[in-house]
Each structure stands twice: as structure tokens, then as C-alpha cells.
Amino acid sequence: MDVKVLRLGHRPSRDARITTHVCLTARAFGASEVILSGEEDPKLMEGVEDVVRRWGGPFSVVYRRNWQGVIDSWKKDGGEVIHLTMYGLPARDVVPGIKDNGKDKLIVVGGARVPGKVYSLADYNVGVTNQPHSEVSSLAVFMHMLLDGAEFDLKFEDARIEVIPQARGKMLREIDDDGD
Amino acid sequence: MDVKVLRLGHRPSRDARITTHVCLTARAFGASEVILSGEEDPKLMEGVEDVVRRWGGPFSVVYRRNWQGVIDSWKKDGGEVIHLTMYGLPARDVVPGIKDNGKDKLIVVGGARVPGKVYSLADYNVGVTNQPHSEVSSLAVFMHMLLDGAEFDLKFEDARIEVIPQARGKMLREIDDDGD
């Protein structure tokens, strides 16, 4: 099952950090790609690519102005589209049904103003609770539920560094070219 | 079990939106309070308080310059301190042990530079995965795991509006003073 994230309505001046967190969350929770829409932001994309170079992948970030084309071709290829919104049906009720159907998932997270059309194009409009909080937390918890917590088992390829988990303090391991 | 969140090293110029998302995530996932440290940011606090006025509580946001005093008095009162960090032990291994001990939880989320002392003062240093992503997603997934998903059952008091979940579109209900 391939999972990609479509980030709508990005504005470099206001959203750079939030969108970066969306991208890094997508990667850490096993999505293969984030598709940015809204305004182009090469600096943001370079920052995310730099994380991938150091911490491993595969993971890519691409820009597509035409977000509706992204959704249409995803559905045409047999994938399903899940729009995360506080107005949607509770994730707890919806996730079990979509978890095991094997279809590729395009998870859509909005920006400031989500076009009404998104609600009708999506196969599911899903709320991680129906309270206002954050597209970053919604994405993370949705992915955690979709993966049944398997984000803790993910291995990233070609990483140059990795964390050795510690009860106290920080330990980073540098990985040389032989993978040692 | 009371849960509060301590946000370290806030910088209004850079962190306003991320810290706002931390606050709203804390509220939506059942924390009773966020304690901000770093620089004061009355505008941010007013924004969060406005969400509480409209969407309900109880939830508060307070400022404390002396974050170490917050940690010390929390521990003195019998609570435990959980520092969320990508360098820590995997949440999946740690959460079961701390979930059912009944102690109040102070969840510490860092900013740009977390003082080394935080790692030693915390009872637990916990990673929501050991990959770089976001304090917002770490907080959300940690709370989701701590609550066993009970964020979907939370009721907020004195809300003026609430979402009526929909498969398509948006529905908000305004609640009058009689609670109808």
C-alpha cells in the first residue's frame, strides 16, 4: 500500500514551518511522497530533501500547481483519497474500513482555505477528533492509526545518521558508505 | 490523571504558529493546560484563549519564565515528567508502563535548543519514533497512545460551537446559553 500526502494551499511566507513539519511527519510515518500545492517553495523542498539525504528514504517532495489533477489521476489509478478535516467523520470509525482494503492512499491536508470541491472529490472526509488543532497532528495520528503503530518499525534506506535511543541524553550514529 | 504540557524556548517571531498548534493539540487531546516558557507572547495566548471560549474547555495557557521551577514543583507534588525527544526511548515501549500508574503527567516539548538539563530532570525521555519530524506530531501521537484513543470521546464544557461530523461538507452547531 503506497501512501502519499497532498498539501493544499501552501504559502511560503506563512506556512514554511508548518508545511515542513507536515513533510517530515509524512516521511517519519511511512508516506513515500508529499505533493505540495499552492505557491512554489524551492527552499522548503531543499530543506526536506536535505533531511532525506541525512536520515534516509525513500521519500520525495514534489510541487504540482494543479492539485485537482493530482486527485483525479490518483483515483483513476485505483487509489483512494482521504481528506483530513475537523468537519469529517471520526477517524476511529473510518480507519478500520480503509486500513485493510489494500488501496493506495492519498491523504489530503488543507491550508488556510480549503476549496469546497475537496470535500466532494475525497472518498473520505475524516476528522482526527472534531476539534480545531493542527494538520500536523491530524496527519500523524491518522498515519499512526492507519499503520497500527508500525511507524516504530520503519527502516530508512541510505541513511547517513541514525539515533541510538537513550533513556538519558543524545546518541547519534554516523553510518559510513558500507552501511556500518 | 491530570496532564499538562510544558513548551520550552518559545520565540514569538519564529514559533508562533507551531506553538499555537502545540497548544491546540494539547487541548484537543485532553491536556488541561499548556505552560509556555521562553519569551512571553500575549498575542498567542489570547488566540488560544479565544479558541477555548468558542470551543470549550477547561483548558488554560500560562506563561512561566522559570521552566525548571515548573518541573521541580511538578515532581515535588508527585507528578512525573515526560520529555518528548527523538533521542529518547521508543514511545511504544515506554507508554504502557506510565499509562496506568495514575501519576499526573507533565509532558515537555522542546523548541530550537533544549538545555541538556532537561534530559536529566525528566523521568522519561521518549521518542515518537527516532526520526526528525515535529513536536506537534510527537505530542499528538504520544497523547493518543497515553489515552488509548479516548481523545475521540472527550467532551468540552461551555462550548459555543461544535462540529456535527459529516461525510461531506461542513456542519457547525451553535450552542445557546441553555446548552441547546
Chai-1 contact restraints between the chains, C-beta under 6 A:
chainA,res_idxA,chainB,res_idxB,connection_type,confidence,min_distance_angstrom,max_distance_angstrom,comment,restraint_id
A,R17,B,I18,contact,1.0,0.0,6.0,A-B,restraint_1
A,I18,B,R17,contact,1.0,0.0,6.0,A-B,restraint_2
A,H21,B,S134,contact,1.0,0.0,6.0,A-B,restraint_3
A,L24,B,P132,contact,1.0,0.0,6.0,A-B,restraint_4
A,L24,B,H133,contact,1.0,0.0,6.0,A-B,restraint_5
A,T25,B,H133,contact,1.0,0.0,6.0,A-B,restraint_6
A,T25,B,S134,contact,1.0,0.0,6.0,A-B,restraint_7
A,T25,B,S137,contact,1.0,0.0,6.0,A-B,restraint_8
A,A28,B,T129,contact,1.0,0.0,6.0,A-B,restraint_9
A,A28,B,Q131,contact,1.0,0.0,6.0,A-B,restraint_10
A,A28,B,H133,contact,1.0,0.0,6.0,A-B,restraint_11
A,M86,B,V163,contact,1.0,0.0,6.0,A-B,restraint_12
A,Y87,B,V163,contact,1.0,0.0,6.0,A-B,restraint_13
A,Y87,B,Q166,contact,1.0,0.0,6.0,A-B,restraint_14
A,Y87,B,K170,contact,1.0,0.0,6.0,A-B,restraint_15
A,L89,B,P165,contact,1.0,0.0,6.0,A-B,restraint_16
A,L89,B,A167,contact,1.0,0.0,6.0,A-B,restraint_17
A,P90,B,F152,contact,1.0,0.0,6.0,A-B,restraint_18
A,R92,B,F152,contact,1.0,0.0,6.0,A-B,restraint_19
A,Y119,B,R168,contact,1.0,0.0,6.0,A-B,restraint_20
A,Y119,B,G169,contact,1.0,0.0,6.0,A-B,restraint_21
A,T129,B,A28,contact,1.0,0.0,6.0,A-B,restraint_22
A,T129,B,E151,contact,1.0,0.0,6.0,A-B,restraint_23
A,N130,B,V163,contact,1.0,0.0,6.0,A-B,restraint_24
A,N130,B,P165,contact,1.0,0.0,6.0,A-B,restraint_25
A,Q131,B,A28,contact,1.0,0.0,6.0,A-B,restraint_26
A,P132,B,L24,contact,1.0,0.0,6.0,A-B,restraint_27
A,H133,B,L24,contact,1.0,0.0,6.0,A-B,restraint_28
A,H133,B,T25,contact,1.0,0.0,6.0,A-B,restraint_29
A,H133,B,A28,contact,1.0,0.0,6.0,A-B,restraint_30
A,S134,B,H21,contact,1.0,0.0,6.0,A-B,restraint_31
A,S134,B,T25,contact,1.0,0.0,6.0,A-B,restraint_32
A,S134,B,V136,contact,1.0,0.0,6.0,A-B,restraint_33
A,V136,B,S134,contact,1.0,0.0,6.0,A-B,restraint_34
A,V136,B,V136,contact,1.0,0.0,6.0,A-B,restraint_35
A,V136,B,S137,contact,1.0,0.0,6.0,A-B,restraint_36
A,S137,B,T25,contact,1.0,0.0,6.0,A-B,restraint_37
A,S137,B,V136,contact,1.0,0.0,6.0,A-B,restraint_38
A,S137,B,S137,contact,1.0,0.0,6.0,A-B,restraint_39
A,S137,B,A140,contact,1.0,0.0,6.0,A-B,restraint_40
A,A140,B,S137,contact,1.0,0.0,6.0,A-B,restraint_41
A,A140,B,A140,contact,1.0,0.0,6.0,A-B,restraint_42
A,A140,B,V141,contact,1.0,0.0,6.0,A-B,restraint_43
A,V141,B,A140,contact,1.0,0.0,6.0,A-B,restraint_44
A,V141,B,V141,contact,1.0,0.0,6.0,A-B,restraint_45
A,V141,B,H144,contact,1.0,0.0,6.0,A-B,restraint_46
A,H144,B,V141,contact,1.0,0.0,6.0,A-B,restraint_47
A,E151,B,T129,contact,1.0,0.0,6.0,A-B,restraint_48
A,F152,B,P90,contact,1.0,0.0,6.0,A-B,restraint_49
A,F152,B,R92,contact,1.0,0.0,6.0,A-B,restraint_50
A,V163,B,M86,contact,1.0,0.0,6.0,A-B,restraint_51
A,V163,B,Y87,contact,1.0,0.0,6.0,A-B,restraint_52
A,V163,B,N130,contact,1.0,0.0,6.0,A-B,restraint_53
A,P165,B,L89,contact,1.0,0.0,6.0,A-B,restraint_54
A,P165,B,N130,contact,1.0,0.0,6.0,A-B,restraint_55
A,Q166,B,Y87,contact,1.0,0.0,6.0,A-B,restraint_56
A,A167,B,L89,contact,1.0,0.0,6.0,A-B,restraint_57
A,R168,B,Y119,contact,1.0,0.0,6.0,A-B,restraint_58
A,G169,B,Y119,contact,1.0,0.0,6.0,A-B,restraint_59
A,K170,B,Y87,contact,1.0,0.0,6.0,A-B,restraint_60
